[in-house]
Amino acid sequence: MSHDLTCTCGAVGLRLTGQPRVRGHCHCNACRTLLGTPYHSVTAWDSDQASVTRGREMLVEAQHPALKMKKVFCRACGDVLYNTNAMGWRVVSQHLIARSLGALPEELSAQSHFFYDSRIVTIDDDLPKKA
């Protein structure tokens, strides 16, 4: 399996290959702090499975000053292509995937909520909620 994604302006391409390590909704404080969102709908990949295919020179890496995480975004349009986590995974937004492909493929859709005990919003769905 592979999926080719782009930022909004098309300057940067990202290819996802294989199966993600994780696919779900993250409610951890670190994601909220890094991204400024109440939760993050994600797929998480080993770094060799989420590779930049074009526009590497257009990428900006913003290292968070306190977390072992960074955002990697397009300098032209500002889209975050991925962020990293403490394990070194490349965490790709399900929103970016859906926008790039026209819809979120079933094989990349969320399977659960994780760090749900840390949530700041309650989500009423049938997915498992993990602590």
C-alpha positions as protocol buffer text, in pm:
chain_id: "A"
residue {
  index: 1
  type: MET
  ca { x: 0 y: 0 z: 0 }
}
residue {
  index: 2
  type: SER
  ca { x: 120 y: 351 z: -75 }
}
residue {
  index: 3
  type: HIS
  ca { x: -47 y: 691 z: -74 }
}
residue {
  index: 4
  type: ASP
  ca { x: 86 y: 1015 z: -219 }
}
residue {
  index: 5
  type: LEU
  ca { x: -3 y: 1333 z: -32 }
}
residue {
  index: 6
  type: THR
  ca { x: 64 y: 1701 z: -94 }
}
residue {
  index: 7
  type: CYS
  ca { x: 44 y: 2024 z: 96 }
}
residue {
  index: 8
  type: THR
  ca { x: -226 y: 2269 z: -14 }
}
residue {
  index: 9
  type: CYS
  ca { x: -2 y: 2456 z: -260 }
}
residue {
  index: 10
  type: GLY
  ca { x: 145 y: 2133 z: -401 }
}
residue {
  index: 11
  type: ALA
  ca { x: 509 y: 2234 z: -337 }
}
residue {
  index: 12
  type: VAL
  ca { x: 577 y: 1937 z: -105 }
}
residue {
  index: 13
  type: GLY
  ca { x: 492 y: 1572 z: -169 }
}
residue {
  index: 14
  type: LEU
  ca { x: 483 y: 1300 z: 97 }
}
residue {
  index: 15
  type: ARG
  ca { x: 453 y: 926 z: 25 }
}
residue {
  index: 16
  type: LEU
  ca { x: 317 y: 687 z: 287 }
}
residue {
  index: 17
  type: THR
  ca { x: 406 y: 320 z: 234 }
}
residue {
  index: 18
  type: GLY
  ca { x: 305 y: 6 z: 416 }
}
residue {
  index: 19
  type: GLN
  ca { x: 90 y: 5 z: 726 }
}
residue {
  index: 20
  type: PRO
  ca { x: 95 y: 276 z: 993 }
}
residue {
  index: 21
  type: ARG
  ca { x: 207 y: 189 z: 1347 }
}
residue {
  index: 22
  type: VAL
  ca { x: -98 y: 367 z: 1487 }
}
residue {
  index: 23
  type: ARG
  ca { x: -418 y: 514 z: 1352 }
}
residue {
  index: 24
  type: GLY
  ca { x: -651 y: 691 z: 1587 }
}
residue {
  index: 25
  type: HIS
  ca { x: -737 y: 1003 z: 1780 }
}
residue {
  index: 26
  type: CYS
  ca { x: -465 y: 1122 z: 2019 }
}
residue {
  index: 27
  type: HIS
  ca { x: -574 y: 1318 z: 2325 }
}
residue {
  index: 28
  type: CYS
  ca { x: -231 y: 1360 z: 2487 }
}
residue {
  index: 29
  type: ASN
  ca { x: -116 y: 1689 z: 2632 }
}
residue {
  index: 30
  type: ALA
  ca { x: 198 y: 1688 z: 2414 }
}
residue {
  index: 31
  type: CYS
  ca { x: -2 y: 1684 z: 2088 }
}
residue {
  index: 32
  type: ARG
  ca { x: -231 y: 1957 z: 2219 }
}
residue {
  index: 33
  type: THR
  ca { x: 70 y: 2168 z: 2316 }
}
residue {
  index: 34
  type: LEU
  ca { x: 259 y: 2115 z: 1989 }
}
residue {
  index: 35
  type: LEU
  ca { x: -36 y: 2160 z: 1754 }
}
residue {
  index: 36
  type: GLY
  ca { x: -281 y: 2379 z: 1946 }
}
residue {
  index: 37
  type: THR
  ca { x: -573 y: 2141 z: 1895 }
}
residue {
  index: 38
  type: PRO
  ca { x: -799 y: 1961 z: 2146 }
}
residue {
  index: 39
  type: TYR
  ca { x: -704 y: 1624 z: 1992 }
}
residue {
  index: 40
  type: HIS
  ca { x: -520 y: 1501 z: 1685 }
}
residue {
  index: 41
  type: SER
  ca { x: -664 y: 1247 z: 1436 }
}
residue {
  index: 42
  type: VAL
  ca { x: -353 y: 1068 z: 1315 }
}
residue {
  index: 43
  type: THR
  ca { x: -167 y: 792 z: 1146 }
}
residue {
  index: 44
  type: ALA
  ca { x: 184 y: 730 z: 1283 }
}
residue {
  index: 45
  type: TRP
  ca { x: 460 y: 589 z: 1062 }
}
residue {
  index: 46
  type: ASP
  ca { x: 820 y: 480 z: 1093 }
}
residue {
  index: 47
  type: SER
  ca { x: 1034 y: 753 z: 937 }
}
residue {
  index: 48
  type: ASP
  ca { x: 1124 y: 538 z: 635 }
}
residue {
  index: 49
  type: GLN
  ca { x: 752 y: 485 z: 561 }
}
residue {
  index: 50
  type: ALA
  ca { x: 666 y: 856 z: 536 }
}
residue {
  index: 51
  type: SER
  ca { x: 910 y: 1002 z: 287 }
}
residue {
  index: 52
  type: VAL
  ca { x: 927 y: 1342 z: 121 }
}
residue {
  index: 53
  type: THR
  ca { x: 908 y: 1291 z: -256 }
}
residue {
  index: 54
  type: ARG
  ca { x: 945 y: 1652 z: -367 }
}
residue {
  index: 55
  type: GLY
  ca { x: 994 y: 1999 z: -226 }
}
residue {
  index: 56
  type: ARG
  ca { x: 1232 y: 1906 z: 57 }
}
residue {
  index: 57
  type: GLU
  ca { x: 1381 y: 2256 z: 26 }
}
residue {
  index: 58
  type: MET
  ca { x: 1035 y: 2399 z: 103 }
}
residue {
  index: 59
  type: LEU
  ca { x: 1012 y: 2224 z: 441 }
}
residue {
  index: 60
  type: VAL
  ca { x: 1061 y: 2401 z: 772 }
}
residue {
  index: 61
  type: GLU
  ca { x: 1121 y: 2199 z: 1089 }
}
residue {
  index: 62
  type: ALA
  ca { x: 1006 y: 2366 z: 1409 }
}
residue {
  index: 63
  type: GLN
  ca { x: 1142 y: 2192 z: 1719 }
}
residue {
  index: 64
  type: HIS
  ca { x: 928 y: 2248 z: 2028 }
}
residue {
  index: 65
  type: PRO
  ca { x: 1143 y: 2409 z: 2300 }
}
residue {
  index: 66
  type: ALA
  ca { x: 1034 y: 2170 z: 2576 }
}
residue {
  index: 67
  type: LEU
  ca { x: 902 y: 1857 z: 2404 }
}
residue {
  index: 68
  type: LYS
  ca { x: 1088 y: 1592 z: 2203 }
}
residue {
  index: 69
  type: MET
  ca { x: 857 y: 1675 z: 1914 }
}
residue {
  index: 70
  type: LYS
  ca { x: 866 y: 1893 z: 1606 }
}
residue {
  index: 71
  type: LYS
  ca { x: 634 y: 2012 z: 1332 }
}
residue {
  index: 72
  type: VAL
  ca { x: 743 y: 1986 z: 969 }
}
residue {
  index: 73
  type: PHE
  ca { x: 556 y: 2225 z: 744 }
}
residue {
  index: 74
  type: CYS
  ca { x: 559 y: 2385 z: 400 }
}
residue {
  index: 75
  type: ARG
  ca { x: 717 y: 2731 z: 404 }
}
residue {
  index: 76
  type: ALA
  ca { x: 486 y: 2845 z: 120 }
}
residue {
  index: 77
  type: CYS
  ca { x: 139 y: 2744 z: 243 }
}
residue {
  index: 78
  type: GLY
  ca { x: 204 y: 2655 z: 608 }
}
residue {
  index: 79
  type: ASP
  ca { x: 53 y: 2306 z: 591 }
}
residue {
  index: 80
  type: VAL
  ca { x: 197 y: 2066 z: 848 }
}
residue {
  index: 81
  type: LEU
  ca { x: 304 y: 1758 z: 650 }
}
residue {
  index: 82
  type: TYR
  ca { x: 382 y: 1567 z: 969 }
}
residue {
  index: 83
  type: ASN
  ca { x: 496 y: 1609 z: 1322 }
}
residue {
  index: 84
  type: THR
  ca { x: 728 y: 1382 z: 1513 }
}
residue {
  index: 85
  type: ASN
  ca { x: 678 y: 1226 z: 1853 }
}
residue {
  index: 86
  type: ALA
  ca { x: 917 y: 1111 z: 2127 }
}
residue {
  index: 87
  type: MET
  ca { x: 952 y: 770 z: 1954 }
}
residue {
  index: 88
  type: GLY
  ca { x: 1072 y: 934 z: 1631 }
}
residue {
  index: 89
  type: TRP
  ca { x: 761 y: 837 z: 1436 }
}
residue {
  index: 90
  type: ARG
  ca { x: 623 y: 1064 z: 1167 }
}
residue {
  index: 91
  type: VAL
  ca { x: 270 y: 1152 z: 1268 }
}
residue {
  index: 92
  type: VAL
  ca { x: 51 y: 1243 z: 971 }
}
residue {
  index: 93
  type: SER
  ca { x: -288 y: 1407 z: 1014 }
}
residue {
  index: 94
  type: GLN
  ca { x: -590 y: 1216 z: 886 }
}
residue {
  index: 95
  type: HIS
  ca { x: -714 y: 1553 z: 760 }
}
residue {
  index: 96
  type: LEU
  ca { x: -408 y: 1589 z: 532 }
}
residue {
  index: 97
  type: ILE
  ca { x: -462 y: 1236 z: 404 }
}
residue {
  index: 98
  type: ALA
  ca { x: -833 y: 1288 z: 334 }
}
residue {
  index: 99
  type: ARG
  ca { x: -775 y: 1622 z: 165 }
}
residue {
  index: 100
  type: SER
  ca { x: -493 y: 1485 z: -52 }
}
residue {
  index: 101
  type: LEU
  ca { x: -679 y: 1169 z: -156 }
}
residue {
  index: 102
  type: GLY
  ca { x: -1034 y: 1304 z: -168 }
}
residue {
  index: 103
  type: ALA
  ca { x: -1141 y: 1081 z: 123 }
}
residue {
  index: 104
  type: LEU
  ca { x: -981 y: 894 z: 411 }
}
residue {
  index: 105
  type: PRO
  ca { x: -921 y: 533 z: 307 }
}
residue {
  index: 106
  type: GLU
  ca { x: -1074 y: 277 z: 542 }
}
residue {
  index: 107
  type: GLU
  ca { x: -732 y: 121 z: 604 }
}
residue {
  index: 108
  type: LEU
  ca { x: -613 y: 455 z: 749 }
}
residue {
  index: 109
  type: SER
  ca { x: -922 y: 543 z: 952 }
}
residue {
  index: 110
  type: ALA
  ca { x: -910 y: 568 z: 1330 }
}
residue {
  index: 111
  type: GLN
  ca { x: -929 y: 246 z: 1530 }
}
residue {
  index: 112
  type: SER
  ca { x: -940 y: 400 z: 1879 }
}
residue {
  index: 113
  type: HIS
  ca { x: -887 y: 702 z: 2099 }
}
residue {
  index: 114
  type: PHE
  ca { x: -565 y: 699 z: 2300 }
}
residue {
  index: 115
  type: PHE
  ca { x: -462 y: 900 z: 2605 }
}
residue {
  index: 116
  type: TYR
  ca { x: -837 y: 945 z: 2645 }
}
residue {
  index: 117
  type: ASP
  ca { x: -801 y: 1001 z: 3020 }
}
residue {
  index: 118
  type: SER
  ca { x: -615 y: 1322 z: 2929 }
}
residue {
  index: 119
  type: ARG
  ca { x: -891 y: 1451 z: 2702 }
}
residue {
  index: 120
  type: ILE
  ca { x: -1031 y: 1803 z: 2717 }
}
residue {
  index: 121
  type: VAL
  ca { x: -1328 y: 1720 z: 2493 }
}
residue {
  index: 122
  type: THR
  ca { x: -1551 y: 1415 z: 2512 }
}
residue {
  index: 123
  type: ILE
  ca { x: -1610 y: 1229 z: 2188 }
}
residue {
  index: 124
  type: ASP
  ca { x: -1932 y: 1029 z: 2156 }
}
residue {
  index: 125
  type: ASP
  ca { x: -1849 y: 749 z: 1915 }
}
residue {
  index: 126
  type: ASP
  ca { x: -1817 y: 370 z: 1924 }
}
residue {
  index: 127
  type: LEU
  ca { x: -1437 y: 356 z: 1907 }
}
residue {
  index: 128
  type: PRO
  ca { x: -1247 y: 209 z: 2205 }
}
residue {
  index: 129
  type: LYS
  ca { x: -1119 y: 472 z: 2451 }
}
residue {
  index: 130
  type: LYS
  ca { x: -773 y: 385 z: 2588 }
}
residue {
  index: 131
  type: ALA
  ca { x: -612 y: 552 z: 2889 }
}
